[in-house]
Amino acid sequence: MSNGPAKSSPRVTFASITPNNLGTVRKLNSVLFPIKYSEKFYTDILSPEVEDFCKLVYYNDIPVGTICCRLEKKDGQNVLYLMTMGVLAPYRSRKLGSQSLELVMAAAAEHTKPKIDKIYLHVQVSNQDAKRFYERHDFKEVTIHKDYYKKITPHDAWVLEKIFP
């Protein structure tokens, strides 16, 4: 006796960003973010040193999101700056953002050359949902960056960070 077709769980996969899928990243960014990213942004996310920290997110083989970080030296520390993370609206609330963030944080925690001390990011002060999302992942608000956004309002951003043990 069967209860209809077996429900298979959706497949979530992550791909490194390459010249072949960079166009997809551009398209997603244009839909997800109110900012136009520079050519330098797209060149930088192809760099081998950030391969573990820049991913395209697929849901059942459909590209639905991205996460992109860069490595920085700050005050004698090695830090990971989370530049962008977004998931298309119809695919939100399916844990894709959490899985993306956890993947990158695990890669950062395992990274030894150099050891990464912390990860930080900016969230527009009007985006309470994003702030709560990062706080659920143990990020703490450290300051407000005044006039961080030049072309969108509000201009201010929260700076959130998570320190690696």
N, C-alpha and C positions, 0 to 999 in steps of 0.2 A: 504494500500500500504506500503510494508516494504522495507527498504534499506539494506537488508541482515541481517546477525546475529548481535545482539547487541554486541558491543565491551565491554567486562568487563575489568575494570581496574585491573592491576596486584596487587596482595596482597603482601604487605611487612609486615613481622612480625619479632619480636625479641624474642629470647629465652635466659633464663639464662643459664650459662655454668654449666654443671653437669658432673659427671663421665661418664654418658651414651653418651654425645655428645662431650666429650673431644677429642676423636679420630678425629672427624670432624674438630675441631679447629686446631689440629696438622697438618692435611692434608692441610687445607686452608693456614696456616702459611707457610708450606713448599713451596707452590706455590707462595704466595704473597710476601714473604720477603727474602732478600738475606742472612739472618742470621738464624742460628739454635738456637732455644731457649732452655734454660736449663730445667731440670726436675723441678727445683724450680719455674720457671715461670708458669709451668702448675699446680703445687700444689697451688701456690698463687692465681691464677685466680679462683680456686674453693672455696676460702674462703668466708664465708657468708657476711663478712663486705664489700666485693666488688661486691656483686650480682647485684646491680643496675648499676654498672659501667663496667661490663664485659658481652657482649652479642654476640650471634650468630645471623647473619642477614639472613633471608630467603626471597626469591623472589618466589612467587607461590610455597611455600613449598620446594624449592631447597636451600640448604645452600650456600650462595654466598659471605659471608663476616663475619668479626669479628671486634669487638672493645673491647680492654682490657685496664683497668686502675688500678692503685694502689693508696692507700692513703698514704701520707707521712707527716711527721712533718718536717718543714724547716724554720729556723730562726723564731721560735715561731709561725709559721702559719701552718694551716692545708691545705695541697694542694693535688690536684688530679693530678697524673702523667699519661698522656695518653701514654701507652707503645706501643700499636700497633693498627692500624686501617687500614683495607684494604678490597677492593671489587674486586672480580675476573674481569678480563679485559672485557669479553663480557657483563657484567652487569654495567659497569661504565657509567657515564652521565645519570643515571636514578634517581639521587637525593638520592641514598642509603647511601652514605657517609654523606651527609648533615643530613639525617634523623637520622642516628646512632649518629652523633656528637650532634645533638639537643636533642636527647633522654637522652644522658649521661649528657649534660650540665643542662638540666632541673632537672634531678635527683640530680645533685651536688648542684644546687641552692636551692632545697627543703631540702637537707640534713642538719639536725640540730645538730646531736650528732656525731662528732663535726661539727660546721659550717665550710664549705669549703670556703677558702679565694680566691683561684685561681686554674686554671688548666694550666698545661704546658706540652710541648712535644719537642722532637728533630726531625728535618727534615734534611736529608742529603743535603749538599749544592748544589748538582747537581740536586736536585728535585724541580725545579721551580714551577711545576704544584701543588705539594703538598703545597708548601709555599703559593701560591696564594689562594688555597682552604681555608687554615686556616685563611688567612688575610680577605677573604670574610666573615668569621664568627667572625670577630673582634678580632682575635689574633694579637698580636704585636711582632715583633722580638725584643728580649731584649739583645741578645749577640750571639757570635759564640763560640761554644764549640770546641776547637782545639783537634784533634785526638780522637774524641768521638768514632768513629768506628775503631776498630782495624783490622778487617779482610776484610774490603771492602774499595774501594777508590771511590771518595775522602773520607778522614778520618774525615773531619770536619762536624759539624752539626750546623744549626741554632737552637737557643732555642726560641720558641714562647710561649707566655703566654696570658691568658685572666683573668682579675681580676673580681671577682664577686662583685656586688655592696653591 
